[in-house]
Amino acid sequence: MDIIKGSVVRAKAGRDKGSYFVVLNLEENFAFIADGKTRKLENPKKKNLKHLEKTKFILSEKLETNRKIKKSLCDFKNS
């Protein structure tokens, strides 16, 4: 199972190490990720795929607002 659009991932390296994000888009070896709080939809972080750890969760709902992303990830962290 590879990282795909909508996947919940955890950062393995960098300033945001240990934080959870959702993948918004993919380009070659990079993923554009957001968490709705520090990294918003308007300014996603470009992160190398080797610095991301995939989880078994994929958010299937439409994530068109920062609030929805933040709530989805909050529910994920608390479960």
PyMOL Python script that loads the backbone (N, CA, C, O; Angstrom):
from pymol import cmd

cmd.read_pdbstr("""\
ATOM      1  N   MET A   1       0.839  -1.184   0.000  1.00  0.00           N
ATOM      2  CA  MET A   1       0.000   0.000   0.000  1.00  0.00           C
ATOM      3  C   MET A   1       0.880   1.241   0.000  1.00  0.00           C
ATOM      4  O   MET A   1       1.645   1.466   0.938  1.00  0.00           O
ATOM      5  N   ASP A   2       0.773   2.030  -1.029  1.00  0.00           N
ATOM      6  CA  ASP A   2       1.569   3.235  -1.160  1.00  0.00           C
ATOM      7  C   ASP A   2       0.814   4.446  -0.621  1.00  0.00           C
ATOM      8  O   ASP A   2      -0.380   4.381  -0.325  1.00  0.00           O
ATOM      9  N   ILE A   3       1.537   5.535  -0.506  1.00  0.00           N
ATOM     10  CA  ILE A   3       0.920   6.795  -0.106  1.00  0.00           C
ATOM     11  C   ILE A   3       0.146   7.329  -1.303  1.00  0.00           C
ATOM     12  O   ILE A   3       0.688   7.456  -2.402  1.00  0.00           O
ATOM     13  N   ILE A   4      -1.124   7.638  -1.077  1.00  0.00           N
ATOM     14  CA  ILE A   4      -1.971   8.179  -2.137  1.00  0.00           C
ATOM     15  C   ILE A   4      -2.650   9.448  -1.619  1.00  0.00           C
ATOM     16  O   ILE A   4      -2.565   9.778  -0.436  1.00  0.00           O
ATOM     17  N   LYS A   5      -3.313  10.136  -2.516  1.00  0.00           N
ATOM     18  CA  LYS A   5      -4.037  11.342  -2.153  1.00  0.00           C
ATOM     19  C   LYS A   5      -5.112  10.993  -1.120  1.00  0.00           C
ATOM     20  O   LYS A   5      -5.898  10.068  -1.325  1.00  0.00           O
ATOM     21  N   GLY A   6      -5.144  11.732  -0.016  1.00  0.00           N
ATOM     22  CA  GLY A   6      -6.101  11.475   1.052  1.00  0.00           C
ATOM     23  C   GLY A   6      -5.545  10.630   2.180  1.00  0.00           C
ATOM     24  O   GLY A   6      -6.209  10.454   3.202  1.00  0.00           O
ATOM     25  N   SER A   7      -4.333  10.101   2.017  1.00  0.00           N
ATOM     26  CA  SER A   7      -3.714   9.279   3.065  1.00  0.00           C
ATOM     27  C   SER A   7      -3.345  10.126   4.274  1.00  0.00           C
ATOM     28  O   SER A   7      -2.949  11.284   4.142  1.00  0.00           O
ATOM     29  N   VAL A   8      -3.482   9.533   5.445  1.00  0.00           N
ATOM     30  CA  VAL A   8      -2.991  10.162   6.674  1.00  0.00           C
ATOM     31  C   VAL A   8      -1.568   9.659   6.870  1.00  0.00           C
ATOM     32  O   VAL A   8      -1.321   8.453   6.871  1.00  0.00           O
ATOM     33  N   VAL A   9      -0.630  10.599   7.037  1.00  0.00           N
ATOM     34  CA  VAL A   9       0.778  10.255   7.183  1.00  0.00           C
ATOM     35  C   VAL A   9       1.350  10.924   8.430  1.00  0.00           C
ATOM     36  O   VAL A   9       0.796  11.898   8.939  1.00  0.00           O
ATOM     37  N   ARG A  10       2.478  10.377   8.913  1.00  0.00           N
ATOM     38  CA  ARG A  10       3.186  10.962  10.047  1.00  0.00           C
ATOM     39  C   ARG A  10       4.568  11.372   9.569  1.00  0.00           C
ATOM     40  O   ARG A  10       5.238  10.619   8.863  1.00  0.00           O
ATOM     41  N   ALA A  11       4.994  12.568   9.956  1.00  0.00           N
ATOM     42  CA  ALA A  11       6.310  13.057   9.568  1.00  0.00           C
ATOM     43  C   ALA A  11       7.377  12.348  10.389  1.00  0.00           C
ATOM     44  O   ALA A  11       7.284  12.284  11.615  1.00  0.00           O
ATOM     45  N   LYS A  12       8.398  11.811   9.707  1.00  0.00           N
ATOM     46  CA  LYS A  12       9.493  11.112  10.375  1.00  0.00           C
ATOM     47  C   LYS A  12      10.700  12.004  10.603  1.00  0.00           C
ATOM     48  O   LYS A  12      11.567  11.668  11.410  1.00  0.00           O
ATOM     49  N   ALA A  13      10.776  13.127   9.911  1.00  0.00           N
ATOM     50  CA  ALA A  13      11.951  13.991  10.011  1.00  0.00           C
ATOM     51  C   ALA A  13      11.536  15.454   9.875  1.00  0.00           C
ATOM     52  O   ALA A  13      10.478  15.776   9.334  1.00  0.00           O
ATOM     53  N   GLY A  14      12.391  16.311  10.374  1.00  0.00           N
ATOM     54  CA  GLY A  14      12.163  17.743  10.237  1.00  0.00           C
ATOM     55  C   GLY A  14      11.530  18.350  11.470  1.00  0.00           C
ATOM     56  O   GLY A  14      11.339  17.682  12.486  1.00  0.00           O
ATOM     57  N   ARG A  15      11.212  19.612  11.365  1.00  0.00           N
ATOM     58  CA  ARG A  15      10.634  20.379  12.467  1.00  0.00           C
ATOM     59  C   ARG A  15       9.283  19.816  12.912  1.00  0.00           C
ATOM     60  O   ARG A  15       8.912  19.921  14.081  1.00  0.00           O
ATOM     61  N   ASP A  16       8.558  19.221  11.975  1.00  0.00           N
ATOM     62  CA  ASP A  16       7.222  18.694  12.255  1.00  0.00           C
ATOM     63  C   ASP A  16       7.228  17.194  12.564  1.00  0.00           C
ATOM     64  O   ASP A  16       6.199  16.532  12.430  1.00  0.00           O
ATOM     65  N   LYS A  17       8.361  16.664  12.971  1.00  0.00           N
ATOM     66  CA  LYS A  17       8.514  15.229  13.262  1.00  0.00           C
ATOM     67  C   LYS A  17       7.462  14.774  14.282  1.00  0.00           C
ATOM     68  O   LYS A  17       7.273  15.402  15.324  1.00  0.00           O
ATOM     69  N   GLY A  18       6.785  13.670  13.958  1.00  0.00           N
ATOM     70  CA  GLY A  18       5.776  13.110  14.849  1.00  0.00           C
ATOM     71  C   GLY A  18       4.374  13.634  14.629  1.00  0.00           C
ATOM     72  O   GLY A  18       3.424  13.098  15.198  1.00  0.00           O
ATOM     73  N   SER A  19       4.219  14.668  13.820  1.00  0.00           N
ATOM     74  CA  SER A  19       2.903  15.244  13.561  1.00  0.00           C
ATOM     75  C   SER A  19       2.200  14.484  12.440  1.00  0.00           C
ATOM     76  O   SER A  19       2.839  13.896  11.568  1.00  0.00           O
ATOM     77  N   TYR A  20       0.880  14.511  12.486  1.00  0.00           N
ATOM     78  CA  TYR A  20       0.069  13.844  11.467  1.00  0.00           C
ATOM     79  C   TYR A  20      -0.439  14.865  10.458  1.00  0.00           C
ATOM     80  O   TYR A  20      -0.783  15.994  10.807  1.00  0.00           O
ATOM     81  N   PHE A  21      -0.477  14.438   9.197  1.00  0.00           N
ATOM     82  CA  PHE A  21      -0.914  15.286   8.094  1.00  0.00           C
ATOM     83  C   PHE A  21      -1.756  14.458   7.132  1.00  0.00           C
ATOM     84  O   PHE A  21      -1.769  13.229   7.196  1.00  0.00           O
ATOM     85  N   VAL A  22      -2.454  15.148   6.246  1.00  0.00           N
ATOM     86  CA  VAL A  22      -3.178  14.486   5.163  1.00  0.00           C
ATOM     87  C   VAL A  22      -2.499  14.884   3.851  1.00  0.00           C
ATOM     88  O   VAL A  22      -2.099  16.036   3.680  1.00  0.00           O
ATOM     89  N   VAL A  23      -2.371  13.935   2.934  1.00  0.00           N
ATOM     90  CA  VAL A  23      -1.737  14.180   1.644  1.00  0.00           C
ATOM     91  C   VAL A  23      -2.760  14.817   0.707  1.00  0.00           C
ATOM     92  O   VAL A  23      -3.826  14.256   0.456  1.00  0.00           O
ATOM     93  N   LEU A  24      -2.417  15.998   0.195  1.00  0.00           N
ATOM     94  CA  LEU A  24      -3.303  16.714  -0.711  1.00  0.00           C
ATOM     95  C   LEU A  24      -3.000  16.422  -2.171  1.00  0.00           C
ATOM     96  O   LEU A  24      -3.904  16.372  -3.005  1.00  0.00           O
ATOM     97  N   ASN A  25      -1.720  16.229  -2.473  1.00  0.00           N
ATOM     98  CA  ASN A  25      -1.308  16.009  -3.849  1.00  0.00           C
ATOM     99  C   ASN A  25       0.055  15.329  -3.852  1.00  0.00           C
ATOM    100  O   ASN A  25       0.796  15.399  -2.872  1.00  0.00           O
ATOM    101  N   LEU A  26       0.373  14.680  -4.946  1.00  0.00           N
ATOM    102  CA  LEU A  26       1.665  13.998  -5.104  1.00  0.00           C
ATOM    103  C   LEU A  26       2.341  14.456  -6.381  1.00  0.00           C
ATOM    104  O   LEU A  26       1.683  14.680  -7.396  1.00  0.00           O
ATOM    105  N   GLU A  27       3.671  14.594  -6.327  1.00  0.00           N
ATOM    106  CA  GLU A  27       4.489  14.934  -7.486  1.00  0.00           C
ATOM    107  C   GLU A  27       5.789  14.173  -7.374  1.00  0.00           C
ATOM    108  O   GLU A  27       6.571  14.429  -6.458  1.00  0.00           O
ATOM    109  N   GLU A  28       6.041  13.256  -8.267  1.00  0.00           N
ATOM    110  CA  GLU A  28       7.247  12.430  -8.284  1.00  0.00           C
ATOM    111  C   GLU A  28       7.578  11.892  -6.889  1.00  0.00           C
ATOM    112  O   GLU A  28       6.867  11.021  -6.389  1.00  0.00           O
ATOM    113  N   ASN A  29       8.637  12.389  -6.253  1.00  0.00           N
ATOM    114  CA  ASN A  29       9.047  11.893  -4.929  1.00  0.00           C
ATOM    115  C   ASN A  29       8.598  12.805  -3.795  1.00  0.00           C
ATOM    116  O   ASN A  29       9.117  12.705  -2.683  1.00  0.00           O
ATOM    117  N   PHE A  30       7.653  13.682  -4.056  1.00  0.00           N
ATOM    118  CA  PHE A  30       7.212  14.632  -3.049  1.00  0.00           C
ATOM    119  C   PHE A  30       5.706  14.557  -2.838  1.00  0.00           C
ATOM    120  O   PHE A  30       4.947  14.206  -3.741  1.00  0.00           O
ATOM    121  N   ALA A  31       5.300  14.896  -1.621  1.00  0.00           N
ATOM    122  CA  ALA A  31       3.883  14.982  -1.288  1.00  0.00           C
ATOM    123  C   ALA A  31       3.612  16.381  -0.753  1.00  0.00           C
ATOM    124  O   ALA A  31       4.450  16.958  -0.060  1.00  0.00           O
ATOM    125  N   PHE A  32       2.462  16.916  -1.069  1.00  0.00           N
ATOM    126  CA  PHE A  32       2.027  18.184  -0.510  1.00  0.00           C
ATOM    127  C   PHE A  32       1.050  17.851   0.613  1.00  0.00           C
ATOM    128  O   PHE A  32       0.006  17.240   0.385  1.00  0.00           O
ATOM    129  N   ILE A  33       1.408  18.265   1.835  1.00  0.00           N
ATOM    130  CA  ILE A  33       0.655  17.857   3.015  1.00  0.00           C
ATOM    131  C   ILE A  33       0.133  19.072   3.784  1.00  0.00           C
ATOM    132  O   ILE A  33       0.702  20.161   3.716  1.00  0.00           O
ATOM    133  N   ALA A  34      -0.958  18.861   4.513  1.00  0.00           N
ATOM    134  CA  ALA A  34      -1.544  19.918   5.334  1.00  0.00           C
ATOM    135  C   ALA A  34      -2.168  19.289   6.568  1.00  0.00           C
ATOM    136  O   ALA A  34      -2.571  18.126   6.557  1.00  0.00           O
ATOM    137  N   ASP A  35      -2.240  20.082   7.636  1.00  0.00           N
ATOM    138  CA  ASP A  35      -2.900  19.622   8.854  1.00  0.00           C
ATOM    139  C   ASP A  35      -4.047  20.536   9.267  1.00  0.00           C
ATOM    140  O   ASP A  35      -4.731  20.252  10.250  1.00  0.00           O
ATOM    141  N   GLY A  36      -4.272  21.627   8.539  1.00  0.00           N
ATOM    142  CA  GLY A  36      -5.376  22.527   8.824  1.00  0.00           C
ATOM    143  C   GLY A  36      -5.087  23.533   9.912  1.00  0.00           C
ATOM    144  O   GLY A  36      -5.876  24.455  10.118  1.00  0.00           O
ATOM    145  N   LYS A  37      -3.978  23.386  10.615  1.00  0.00           N
ATOM    146  CA  LYS A  37      -3.648  24.305  11.702  1.00  0.00           C
ATOM    147  C   LYS A  37      -2.365  25.069  11.381  1.00  0.00           C
ATOM    148  O   LYS A  37      -2.416  26.270  11.115  1.00  0.00           O
ATOM    149  N   THR A  38      -1.236  24.402  11.402  1.00  0.00           N
ATOM    150  CA  THR A  38       0.026  25.073  11.092  1.00  0.00           C
ATOM    151  C   THR A  38       0.283  25.105   9.597  1.00  0.00           C
ATOM    152  O   THR A  38       0.851  26.071   9.085  1.00  0.00           O
ATOM    153  N   ARG A  39      -0.123  24.072   8.899  1.00  0.00           N
ATOM    154  CA  ARG A  39      -0.020  24.006   7.445  1.00  0.00           C
ATOM    155  C   ARG A  39      -1.418  23.946   6.876  1.00  0.00           C
ATOM    156  O   ARG A  39      -2.124  22.950   7.037  1.00  0.00           O
ATOM    157  N   LYS A  40      -1.815  25.011   6.211  1.00  0.00           N
ATOM    158  CA  LYS A  40      -3.179  25.118   5.705  1.00  0.00           C
ATOM    159  C   LYS A  40      -3.261  24.736   4.233  1.00  0.00           C
ATOM    160  O   LYS A  40      -2.245  24.580   3.556  1.00  0.00           O
ATOM    161  N   LEU A  41      -4.484  24.591   3.756  1.00  0.00           N
ATOM    162  CA  LEU A  41      -4.731  24.242   2.358  1.00  0.00           C
ATOM    163  C   LEU A  41      -4.109  25.247   1.391  1.00  0.00           C
ATOM    164  O   LEU A  41      -3.645  24.875   0.313  1.00  0.00           O
ATOM    165  N   GLU A  42      -4.104  26.520   1.781  1.00  0.00           N
ATOM    166  CA  GLU A  42      -3.595  27.568   0.913  1.00  0.00           C
ATOM    167  C   GLU A  42      -2.079  27.501   0.769  1.00  0.00           C
ATOM    168  O   GLU A  42      -1.530  27.989  -0.220  1.00  0.00           O
ATOM    169  N   ASN A  43      -1.396  26.901   1.746  1.00  0.00           N
ATOM    170  CA  ASN A  43       0.063  26.848   1.742  1.00  0.00           C
ATOM    171  C   ASN A  43       0.536  25.483   2.247  1.00  0.00           C
ATOM    172  O   ASN A  43       1.109  25.396   3.333  1.00  0.00           O
ATOM    173  N   PRO A  44       0.302  24.408   1.467  1.00  0.00           N
ATOM    174  CA  PRO A  44       0.709  23.081   1.941  1.00  0.00           C
ATOM    175  C   PRO A  44       2.227  22.932   1.934  1.00  0.00           C
ATOM    176  O   PRO A  44       2.926  23.629   1.199  1.00  0.00           O
ATOM    177  N   LYS A  45       2.724  22.022   2.755  1.00  0.00           N
ATOM    178  CA  LYS A  45       4.155  21.765   2.851  1.00  0.00           C
ATOM    179  C   LYS A  45       4.554  20.722   1.819  1.00  0.00           C
ATOM    180  O   LYS A  45       3.890  19.696   1.673  1.00  0.00           O
ATOM    181  N   LYS A  46       5.634  20.986   1.109  1.00  0.00           N
ATOM    182  CA  LYS A  46       6.178  20.020   0.160  1.00  0.00           C
ATOM    183  C   LYS A  46       7.184  19.175   0.932  1.00  0.00           C
ATOM    184  O   LYS A  46       8.185  19.692   1.427  1.00  0.00           O
ATOM    185  N   LYS A  47       6.916  17.878   1.034  1.00  0.00           N
ATOM    186  CA  LYS A  47       7.743  16.997   1.851  1.00  0.00           C
ATOM    187  C   LYS A  47       8.159  15.783   1.026  1.00  0.00           C
ATOM    188  O   LYS A  47       7.359  15.230   0.271  1.00  0.00           O
ATOM    189  N   ASN A  48       9.409  15.376   1.174  1.00  0.00           N
ATOM    190  CA  ASN A  48       9.927  14.206   0.496  1.00  0.00           C
ATOM    191  C   ASN A  48       9.216  12.960   1.036  1.00  0.00           C
ATOM    192  O   ASN A  48       9.007  12.839   2.243  1.00  0.00           O
ATOM    193  N   LEU A  49       8.847  12.042   0.149  1.00  0.00           N
ATOM    194  CA  LEU A  49       8.115  10.840   0.556  1.00  0.00           C
ATOM    195  C   LEU A  49       8.905   9.979   1.536  1.00  0.00           C
ATOM    196  O   LEU A  49       8.314   9.288   2.367  1.00  0.00           O
ATOM    197  N   LYS A  50      10.228  10.012   1.449  1.00  0.00           N
ATOM    198  CA  LYS A  50      11.021   9.185   2.367  1.00  0.00           C
ATOM    199  C   LYS A  50      10.992   9.735   3.795  1.00  0.00           C
ATOM    200  O   LYS A  50      11.417   9.046   4.722  1.00  0.00           O
ATOM    201  N   HIS A  51      10.504  10.948   3.987  1.00  0.00           N
ATOM    202  CA  HIS A  51      10.380  11.534   5.318  1.00  0.00           C
ATOM    203  C   HIS A  51       8.972  11.382   5.882  1.00  0.00           C
ATOM    204  O   HIS A  51       8.650  11.961   6.919  1.00  0.00           O
ATOM    205  N   LEU A  52       8.133  10.603   5.202  1.00  0.00           N
ATOM    206  CA  LEU A  52       6.760  10.378   5.649  1.00  0.00           C
ATOM    207  C   LEU A  52       6.537   8.908   5.937  1.00  0.00           C
ATOM    208  O   LEU A  52       7.016   8.037   5.210  1.00  0.00           O
ATOM    209  N   GLU A  53       5.811   8.645   6.998  1.00  0.00           N
ATOM    210  CA  GLU A  53       5.444   7.281   7.354  1.00  0.00           C
ATOM    211  C   GLU A  53       3.945   7.123   7.115  1.00  0.00           C
ATOM    212  O   GLU A  53       3.133   7.856   7.679  1.00  0.00           O
ATOM    213  N   LYS A  54       3.595   6.166   6.279  1.00  0.00           N
ATOM    214  CA  LYS A  54       2.184   5.979   5.968  1.00  0.00           C
ATOM    215  C   LYS A  54       1.466   5.305   7.141  1.00  0.00           C
ATOM    216  O   LYS A  54       2.068   4.561   7.914  1.00  0.00           O
ATOM    217  N   THR A  55       0.194   5.580   7.249  1.00  0.00           N
ATOM    218  CA  THR A  55      -0.668   4.891   8.208  1.00  0.00           C
ATOM    219  C   THR A  55      -1.666   4.085   7.390  1.00  0.00           C
ATOM    220  O   THR A  55      -1.679   4.162   6.161  1.00  0.00           O
ATOM    221  N   LYS A  56      -2.482   3.328   8.060  1.00  0.00           N
ATOM    222  CA  LYS A  56      -3.460   2.517   7.331  1.00  0.00           C
ATOM    223  C   LYS A  56      -4.751   3.280   7.058  1.00  0.00           C
ATOM    224  O   LYS A  56      -5.713   2.708   6.547  1.00  0.00           O
ATOM    225  N   PHE A  57      -4.778   4.557   7.393  1.00  0.00           N
ATOM    226  CA  PHE A  57      -5.989   5.352   7.256  1.00  0.00           C
ATOM    227  C   PHE A  57      -5.947   6.234   6.011  1.00  0.00           C
ATOM    228  O   PHE A  57      -4.922   6.832   5.683  1.00  0.00           O
ATOM    229  N   ILE A  58      -7.088   6.298   5.330  1.00  0.00           N
ATOM    230  CA  ILE A  58      -7.271   7.171   4.178  1.00  0.00           C
ATOM    231  C   ILE A  58      -8.570   7.931   4.409  1.00  0.00           C
ATOM    232  O   ILE A  58      -9.614   7.331   4.664  1.00  0.00           O
ATOM    233  N   LEU A  59      -8.500   9.243   4.319  1.00  0.00           N
ATOM    234  CA  LEU A  59      -9.691  10.065   4.514  1.00  0.00           C
ATOM    235  C   LEU A  59     -10.441  10.145   3.198  1.00  0.00           C
ATOM    236  O   LEU A  59      -9.956  10.729   2.230  1.00  0.00           O
ATOM    237  N   SER A  60     -11.620   9.557   3.169  1.00  0.00           N
ATOM    238  CA  SER A  60     -12.379   9.473   1.921  1.00  0.00           C
ATOM    239  C   SER A  60     -13.302  10.670   1.721  1.00  0.00           C
ATOM    240  O   SER A  60     -13.779  10.913   0.612  1.00  0.00           O
ATOM    241  N   GLU A  61     -13.552  11.415   2.791  1.00  0.00           N
ATOM    242  CA  GLU A  61     -14.451  12.556   2.668  1.00  0.00           C
ATOM    243  C   GLU A  61     -13.766  13.717   1.972  1.00  0.00           C
ATOM    244  O   GLU A  61     -12.539  13.767   1.884  1.00  0.00           O
ATOM    245  N   LYS A  62     -14.570  14.652   1.477  1.00  0.00           N
ATOM    246  CA  LYS A  62     -14.030  15.834   0.818  1.00  0.00           C
ATOM    247  C   LYS A  62     -13.404  16.737   1.866  1.00  0.00           C
ATOM    248  O   LYS A  62     -14.060  17.129   2.832  1.00  0.00           O
ATOM    249  N   LEU A  63     -12.142  17.064   1.673  1.00  0.00           N
ATOM    250  CA  LEU A  63     -11.430  17.924   2.609  1.00  0.00           C
ATOM    251  C   LEU A  63     -11.166  19.271   1.945  1.00  0.00           C
ATOM    252  O   LEU A  63     -10.053  19.567   1.512  1.00  0.00           O
ATOM    253  N   GLU A  64     -12.226  20.077   1.879  1.00  0.00           N
ATOM    254  CA  GLU A  64     -12.099  21.338   1.161  1.00  0.00           C
ATOM    255  C   GLU A  64     -11.847  22.533   2.062  1.00  0.00           C
ATOM    256  O   GLU A  64     -11.606  23.636   1.570  1.00  0.00           O
ATOM    257  N   THR A  65     -11.899  22.332   3.387  1.00  0.00           N
ATOM    258  CA  THR A  65     -11.619  23.434   4.304  1.00  0.00           C
ATOM    259  C   THR A  65     -10.602  22.998   5.354  1.00  0.00           C
ATOM    260  O   THR A  65     -10.449  21.812   5.649  1.00  0.00           O
ATOM    261  N   ASN A  66      -9.920  23.980   5.901  1.00  0.00           N
ATOM    262  CA  ASN A  66      -8.944  23.705   6.957  1.00  0.00           C
ATOM    263  C   ASN A  66      -9.618  23.124   8.190  1.00  0.00           C
ATOM    264  O   ASN A  66      -9.046  22.277   8.877  1.00  0.00           O
ATOM    265  N   ARG A  67     -10.821  23.575   8.465  1.00  0.00           N
ATOM    266  CA  ARG A  67     -11.563  23.086   9.629  1.00  0.00           C
ATOM    267  C   ARG A  67     -11.853  21.592   9.522  1.00  0.00           C
ATOM    268  O   ARG A  67     -11.729  20.863  10.506  1.00  0.00           O
ATOM    269  N   LYS A  68     -12.241  21.132   8.326  1.00  0.00           N
ATOM    270  CA  LYS A  68     -12.531  19.708   8.124  1.00  0.00           C
ATOM    271  C   LYS A  68     -11.268  18.858   8.269  1.00  0.00           C
ATOM    272  O   LYS A  68     -11.306  17.772   8.848  1.00  0.00           O
ATOM    273  N   ILE A  69     -10.145  19.360   7.739  1.00  0.00           N
ATOM    274  CA  ILE A  69      -8.883  18.632   7.876  1.00  0.00           C
ATOM    275  C   ILE A  69      -8.485  18.538   9.338  1.00  0.00           C
ATOM    276  O   ILE A  69      -8.120  17.466   9.819  1.00  0.00           O
ATOM    277  N   LYS A  70      -8.555  19.660  10.048  1.00  0.00           N
ATOM    278  CA  LYS A  70      -8.169  19.700  11.456  1.00  0.00           C
ATOM    279  C   LYS A  70      -9.044  18.755  12.280  1.00  0.00           C
ATOM    280  O   LYS A  70      -8.537  18.031  13.138  1.00  0.00           O
ATOM    281  N   LYS A  71     -10.352  18.758  12.024  1.00  0.00           N
ATOM    282  CA  LYS A  71     -11.266  17.892  12.768  1.00  0.00           C
ATOM    283  C   LYS A  71     -10.998  16.419  12.462  1.00  0.00           C
ATOM    284  O   LYS A  71     -11.002  15.591  13.373  1.00  0.00           O
ATOM    285  N   SER A  72     -10.768  16.086  11.207  1.00  0.00           N
ATOM    286  CA  SER A  72     -10.492  14.703  10.823  1.00  0.00           C
ATOM    287  C   SER A  72      -9.220  14.194  11.467  1.00  0.00           C
ATOM    288  O   SER A  72      -9.188  13.065  11.958  1.00  0.00           O
ATOM    289  N   LEU A  73      -8.175  15.000  11.477  1.00  0.00           N
ATOM    290  CA  LEU A  73      -6.917  14.587  12.084  1.00  0.00           C
ATOM    291  C   LEU A  73      -7.025  14.535  13.607  1.00  0.00           C
ATOM    292  O   LEU A  73      -6.388  13.694  14.242  1.00  0.00           O
ATOM    293  N   CYS A  74      -7.817  15.419  14.194  1.00  0.00           N
ATOM    294  CA  CYS A  74      -8.033  15.394  15.635  1.00  0.00           C
ATOM    295  C   CYS A  74      -8.747  14.101  16.024  1.00  0.00           C
ATOM    296  O   CYS A  74      -8.373  13.451  17.000  1.00  0.00           O
ATOM    297  N   ASP A  75      -9.758  13.736  15.270  1.00  0.00           N
ATOM    298  CA  ASP A  75     -10.470  12.473  15.526  1.00  0.00           C
ATOM    299  C   ASP A  75      -9.528  11.290  15.363  1.00  0.00           C
ATOM    300  O   ASP A  75      -9.597  10.322  16.120  1.00  0.00           O
ATOM    301  N   PHE A  76      -8.650  11.372  14.371  1.00  0.00           N
ATOM    302  CA  PHE A  76      -7.686  10.285  14.121  1.00  0.00           C
ATOM    303  C   PHE A  76      -6.708  10.145  15.277  1.00  0.00           C
ATOM    304  O   PHE A  76      -6.431   9.028  15.713  1.00  0.00           O
ATOM    305  N   LYS A  77      -6.180  11.254  15.782  1.00  0.00           N
ATOM    306  CA  LYS A  77      -5.193  11.223  16.872  1.00  0.00           C
ATOM    307  C   LYS A  77      -5.808  10.699  18.166  1.00  0.00           C
ATOM    308  O   LYS A  77      -5.146  10.003  18.937  1.00  0.00           O
ATOM    309  N   ASN A  78      -7.073  11.036  18.402  1.00  0.00           N
ATOM    310  CA  ASN A  78      -7.737  10.648  19.653  1.00  0.00           C
ATOM    311  C   ASN A  78      -8.235   9.218  19.659  1.00  0.00           C
ATOM    312  O   ASN A  78      -8.583   8.688  20.714  1.00  0.00           O
ATOM    313  N   SER A  79      -8.274   8.581  18.490  1.00  0.00           N
ATOM    314  CA  SER A  79      -8.778   7.195  18.455  1.00  0.00           C
ATOM    315  C   SER A  79      -7.688   6.182  18.573  1.00  0.00           C
ATOM    316  O   SER A  79      -7.957   4.981  18.560  1.00  0.00           O
TER     317      SER A  79
END
""", "prot")
cmd.dss("prot")
cmd.show_as("cartoon", "prot")
cmd.util.cbc("prot")
cmd.orient("prot")
